[in-house]
Amino acid sequence: MHLDVGCVVQADRQEGHRPRRLGHQHHEPLHGIDDPGAQALSKKLGVPLEIVDSQGSSQTEISKIQAILAQGKKVALMVNTVASSDAPPIVNAVKAAGGYVSVWWNKPDNYEPWNVGDNFVAFQKYSGVQSGECTADALAKSIGEKGNIVALAGVQDSTTSQTRVAGLKEALKAYPNVHLLDTQPANWDPQQAVGVTQNLMAKYGNQINGIWSADDGMTIGAIQAVQNAGRINDVKFATDGLYPQEVADMQKHMGNDAIVGETFHRGFMAAAIGLYTAYQAATGAIKPSELPHEKRDSLFKLSCVTPQNLSDFTKYDSNIDGWIDDLVKDGPWDTPPTPWSAAVRRSCPDGPARRLRQESGRSRRAPRQQQVREQ
């Protein structure tokens, strides 16, 4: 079956995903490292790639995708939606154009690929609950299992942010002497995170022993605010994504090892997995309706990262082409270090608390360090 273009759509400037004409869209600062995976996959498959940057805007995201589809070319698309509510209009547009799309990170509860048809190939993500749990666990331990923390959430209409915050709160149940003073959205944005952190520090002052963030982009801003306040040696940070700047800060022991917990998942892996899944459907290598539901609404494994095991995970960044070779050989669900993990069930009438139980398959339990990576 002929495929004209692969497209990756990123919600923000950090997470990109693309395939033949392959398409990729991105939005978050966390996702800037996604592009290399889509580009390497495009080269490996010999398929043109188009990358769409939504610049954090749902309207921009949807209009740019519609413009690509209007060219009349058959598209395999990986999209990292800005907001959960963006998924249905994007999927409907792709379906109407005869393309195939895999959605990463955000979609509405109960909006499932098998109810839409084969053109909505799969919904994929790394576990937000597990991310929130492992980073909260590291942060609590770093402050001696007692003290006060604040949290920076992402976009409010984001299941990724909601589940990470739910994981944070769940993990803190094991630490009754660690108090979450406040949770404020910083919308995945480093600059917003500077202002939010400054406001929290003005409100709570030296009560704050640790700062938890739903992703590294916001941690970058939080660290700047804490540095400006002269408290970088006193405050600990835990966050998600293991961005290059955070890797560098951990390697140089910034702020007396201020960053104590991270999660390992890579934008370039998510981009390539999503894009290759859509590509396989577009070329007839897989028939989505014949896949089990667990592979069409699925989690991929993530790992908890500390300064002690950091080098176990950074090695993947220097051999993206080699990892792409493994992806094409093993398929989107079975490629280490981030194979498919478990089904995501999101019939969640009571919101994030139930989503936490459904996504992770457990509750009221502190996370364990894992040797297989996340997101």
Salt bridges, closest charged atoms under 4 A:
ASP4 OD1 - HIS2 NE2 2.56
ASP12 OD1 - ARG13 NH1 3.77
GLU15 OE1 - HIS31 NE2 2.10
GLU28 OE2 - HIS27 NE2 2.38
GLU28 OE1 - HIS31 NE2 3.09
ASP34 OD2 - HIS17 ND1 3.04
ASP35 OD1 - ARG18 NH2 2.69
GLU50 OE1 - ARG21 NH2 1.94
ASP53 OD1 - HIS26 NE2 3.24
ASP109 OD2 - ARG355 NH2 2.77
GLU112 OE1 - LYS107 NZ 3.73
ASP118 OD2 - LYS287 NZ 3.30
GLU133 OE1 - ARG362 NH2 2.46
ASP137 OD2 - LYS141 NZ 3.27
GLU170 OE1 - LYS173 NZ 2.92
ASP182 OD2 - LYS203 NZ 3.69
ASP234 OD2 - ARG231 NE 3.97
ASP240 OD1 - ARG164 NH2 3.18
ASP240 OD1 - HIS265 NE2 2.58
ASP249 OD1 - LYS252 NZ 3.64
ASP257 OD1 - HIS253 ND1 2.71
GLU294 OE2 - ARG345 NH2 3.17
ASP297 OD2 - LYS107 NZ 3.78
ASP297 OD1 - ARG346 NH1 3.40
ASP317 OD1 - ARG266 NE 2.73
ASP325 OD1 - LYS44 NZ 3.03
ASP330 OD1 - LYS329 NZ 2.94
ASP350 OD2 - ARG357 NH2 3.42
GLU359 OE2 - LYS125 NZ 3.48
GLU374 OE1 - HIS265 NE2 2.56
